């Protein structure tokens, strides 16, 4: 059952820390959401209070998160059904255009080959995202709230089951890979926990030729049974170079505070 608190502000803070070698980048976003009852479900107003760009050329998901910086100070209104699924977004064309413009502005400027390559990569991602159909645009704007809504996990936790094997996607500096792992759902005294631990190889090209690097993924979500809201989520991705050394690390933590 999805039963969010209505007419009460909730603060959502997401922090991502990315480390590659000696370079560490930090991305922080904060938004306030307020649910209201509606005849067919809920209306939720999302106000982006702060979004500091920090992942501009990492991957489409990171670029999209940085693009939301252009919405800072604006309120986006979404409509949800009784199960928490987003059914529509008010003024979607203008909202999507603001996000696309925000992503485009993140292309680095400079004449050196590396900067031009990064700028071309950002422009290619932006062009692909800008051309998405309306349903995809709505889904991406809905990502402001959908990761916070998980009543289906409350229902799943009502029937205890042992951990099960899963195959999950992961993104690293070497590209994307499918990882094998275990998913567990547990009921704790303070709520429900859903964890995934996975690892797998990814092919890379080195000066010596082809080699295999490794990616590990750890995720944890804590769900409030009475509301169906994900009050905390953590995702950590580590990439090991072919020689076994830590090549990159990404940690993203999202929390709800009242």
C-alpha positions in Angstrom: 0.0 0.0 0.0 1.2 3.5 -0.9 0.2 6.0 1.8 2.6 9.0 1.8 2.2 11.8 4.4 0.1 14.5 2.8 0.4 18.3 3.2 3.8 17.9 4.9 7.1 18.9 3.3 9.7 16.2 2.9 13.4 17.1 2.1 15.3 14.7 -0.2 19.1 15.0 -0.2 21.2 13.1 -2.7 25.0 13.1 -2.6 27.2 11.4 -5.1 31.0 11.2 -4.6 33.1 9.9 -7.5 36.8 9.1 -7.2 39.0 8.3 -10.2 42.7 8.1 -9.2 43.6 11.3 -7.3 40.5 13.2 -8.6 37.3 13.3 -6.5 34.1 15.0 -7.6 31.1 15.6 -5.5 27.5 16.2 -6.6 24.8 17.3 -4.2 21.1 17.8 -4.9 18.4 18.8 -2.5 14.7 19.0 -3.3 11.5 19.4 -1.3 8.4 17.4 -2.1 4.9 17.7 -0.8 2.1 15.2 -1.4 -1.5 16.2 -1.6 -4.6 13.9 -1.9 -6.3 13.9 -5.4 -9.5 12.1 -6.6 -7.5 9.4 -8.4 -4.4 9.2 -6.2 -2.0 12.0 -5.3 -0.5 15.2 -6.5 3.1 15.9 -5.6 4.9 19.2 -5.9 8.7 18.9 -6.3 10.8 22.0 -5.7 14.5 21.7 -6.4 16.3 23.7 -3.7 19.8 23.0 -4.8 21.5 21.1 -7.6 25.3 21.5 -8.0 26.6 20.1 -11.3 29.3 17.5 -10.8 28.8 14.6 -13.2 28.5 16.5 -16.5 30.3 14.0 -18.8 30.2 10.7 -16.8 27.2 9.0 -18.4 23.6 9.8 -19.5 22.2 9.3 -16.0 24.8 11.5 -14.4 24.3 14.1 -17.1 20.5 14.1 -16.5 21.0 14.6 -12.8 23.2 17.6 -13.5 20.7 18.9 -16.0 18.1 19.1 -13.3 20.3 21.9 -11.9 18.5 24.2 -14.4 15.2 23.5 -12.5 16.6 24.8 -9.2 14.0 27.2 -7.6 11.2 25.9 -9.8 8.3 23.7 -8.7 7.4 20.7 -10.9 4.0 19.1 -10.3 3.4 15.4 -11.0 0.2 13.3 -10.7 0.3 9.8 -9.3 -2.2 7.0 -9.2 -3.1 5.3 -5.9 -0.2 2.9 -6.3 2.3 5.7 -6.7 2.9 5.5 -10.4 3.4 8.8 -12.2 0.6 9.4 -14.7 1.3 12.9 -15.9 3.6 16.0 -15.4 2.2 19.5 -15.6 3.7 21.6 -18.3 6.0 18.8 -19.5 7.3 20.5 -22.7 8.7 23.5 -20.9 10.1 21.5 -18.0 11.8 19.1 -20.4 13.3 22.0 -22.4 14.7 23.5 -19.3 16.4 20.2 -18.4 17.8 19.7 -21.9 19.2 23.3 -21.9 20.8 22.6 -18.6 22.5 19.5 -19.9 23.7 21.3 -23.1 25.2 24.1 -21.0 27.5 21.5 -19.3 29.5 20.7 -22.4 33.1 21.9 -21.6 34.7 24.6 -23.7 38.3 24.5 -24.9 40.4 23.6 -28.0 42.5 20.8 -26.7 41.7 17.3 -28.1 40.6 15.9 -24.7 38.2 18.8 -24.0 36.7 18.6 -27.6 36.2 14.9 -27.1 34.4 15.4 -23.8 32.3 18.2 -25.3 31.3 16.0 -28.3 30.3 13.2 -25.9 28.1 15.6 -23.9 26.5 16.9 -27.1 25.8 13.4 -28.4 24.1 12.4 -25.1 22.1 15.6 -25.0 20.9 15.1 -28.6 19.8 11.6 -27.9 17.9 12.7 -24.7 16.3 15.7 -26.4 14.9 13.5 -29.1 13.1 11.2 -26.6 9.3 10.8 -27.1 6.9 12.3 -24.6 6.5 9.1 -22.6 10.3 8.8 -22.1 10.5 12.5 -21.1 7.7 12.0 -18.5 9.6 8.9 -17.2 12.8 10.9 -16.8 11.1 13.8 -15.1 9.3 11.3 -12.9 12.7 10.1 -11.7 12.5 13.1 -9.3 10.1 11.0 -7.2 9.9 7.4 -8.5 13.0 6.1 -6.7 11.4 7.1 -3.5 8.2 5.1 -4.0 8.2 1.3 -3.4 5.0 -0.1 -1.9 5.6 -3.3 -3.9 8.6 -4.0 -1.6 6.4 -3.7 1.5 4.2 -6.4 0.0 7.2 -8.5 -1.0 8.6 -8.4 2.6 5.3 -9.7 3.9 6.2 -13.1 2.5 9.8 -14.0 3.8 12.0 -15.7 1.2 15.7 -16.6 1.0 18.1 -14.4 -1.0 17.8 -15.0 -4.7 20.2 -14.7 -7.6 19.9 -11.6 -9.8 21.7 -10.1 -12.8 22.0 -6.3 -12.6 23.4 -3.6 -14.9 26.3 -1.4 -13.7 28.3 1.5 -15.3 31.9 2.2 -14.7 34.7 4.1 -16.4 35.3 1.1 -18.6 31.7 1.1 -19.8 28.6 -1.0 -18.9 28.4 -4.5 -17.7 25.9 -7.1 -16.5 26.8 -8.4 -13.0 25.7 -11.5 -11.2 24.8 -11.2 -7.6 22.3 -11.8 -4.7 19.3 -9.8 -3.7 17.9 -10.1 -0.2 14.7 -8.6 1.4 14.7 -8.4 5.2 12.2 -7.0 7.7 13.9 -5.0 10.5 12.6 -3.4 13.6 12.8 0.0 12.0 11.5 -1.0 8.5 12.3 -3.1 5.5 15.8 -3.5 3.9 16.5 -4.6 0.3 20.1 -5.2 -0.6 21.9 -6.3 -3.7 25.6 -7.4 -3.9 27.0 -8.2 -7.3 30.3 -8.5 -9.1 31.4 -9.2 -12.6 34.2 -8.8 -15.3 34.4 -6.2 -18.0 36.7 -6.3 -21.0 39.2 -3.4 -21.4 42.0 -2.6 -23.8 45.4 -1.9 -22.4 48.8 -1.3 -23.9 49.5 -5.0 -23.5 46.3 -5.9 -25.3 42.9 -7.1 -24.1 42.4 -7.7 -20.4 39.6 -8.1 -17.9 38.8 -5.6 -15.2 36.2 -6.1 -12.4 33.1 -4.2 -11.2 31.5 -4.6 -7.8 28.1 -3.2 -6.9 26.5 -2.8 -3.5 23.0 -1.3 -3.0 20.8 -0.9 0.0 17.3 0.5 0.3 15.4 1.1 3.5 11.6 1.3 3.1 9.1 2.7 5.6 6.2 0.0 5.8 3.5 2.5 6.7 4.0 4.8 3.8 5.8 2.7 1.1 8.5 5.4 0.9 12.2 4.6 0.5 13.6 6.7 3.3 17.3 5.9 2.5 19.1 4.4 -0.4 22.8 3.7 -1.0 24.7 2.6 -4.1 28.4 2.0 -4.2 30.2 0.9 -7.4 33.9 0.1 -7.5 36.0 -0.6 -10.5 39.2 -2.6 -10.3 41.9 -2.3 -13.0 43.3 -5.5 -14.6 46.1 -5.5 -12.0 43.6 -5.5 -9.2 44.1 -1.9 -8.1 41.1 0.4 -7.3 40.6 2.5 -10.5 37.4 4.3 -9.6 34.6 4.4 -7.0 31.2 6.0 -6.9 29.0 6.3 -3.8 25.5 7.8 -4.0 23.3 8.3 -0.9 19.8 9.6 -0.9 17.8 10.3 2.3 14.4 11.6 3.2 14.1 13.9 6.2 10.9 15.4 7.6 
